[in-house]
Amino acid sequence: MLLPYFNETNIYECGTDEAGRGCLAGPVTAAAVILPKNFRNELLNDSKQTKLKTRNLLRSIIEQDCTSFGVSHVFMDEIDKINILNASILGMHRAIDQLKCEPDHILVDGNKFKPYSSIAHSCIIKGDGKYLSIAAASILAKTYRDAYMEKIHEEFPMYNWKQNKGYPTFEHRAAILKYGSTKYHRQSFKLLPEEQLKLEI
């Protein structure tokens, strides 16, 4: 069962996480969530460990029951300019900017972060499978990003972003090889592996 990081009732604990860091197309999406001290939910877990129906249910529960939340997309042009790690951290900062109350402590999924204001933070590897607020942020980041990818799928259905969400699947890369890249692709990423490039030549 996931738990809060702190048990003190006077601590506003913010969890933050991102989705889409390893994708070839679309934004990296970050979320920040402050949950009430008594919040518990047996379904809540790392978004990668939950099914679509459960994620969508959890999104509604989190948005309704949380103390505050924020979600931010960092788009392809910014990713290409500042790199994906900096874009992920920037997205987390922008999501925290949206919170209605300032957190006392920030819990970050992973091992890299840049200080946000003067607020203390803790980086926790695989934190989305350990702490409630990070898991909640992972659910919001994943569901908001998936919704965005499903929307742009309608514009470029040949890449099947509705299913692969922009990740480097064989199908996605085969479509890039056939149709080229789009305005939604991250040009700083290796869109095609060397083997496919050699075959094309």
Secondary structure by P-SEA (a helix, b strand, c coil): cccccccccccbbbbbbccccccccccbbbbbbbbccccccccccccccccaaaaaaaaaaaaaccccbbbbbbcaaaaaaccaaaaaaaaaaaaaaaccccccbbbbccccccccccbbbbbbcccccccaaaaaaaaaaaaaaaaaaaaacccccccccccccccccaaaaaaaaacccccccccccccccaaaaaaac
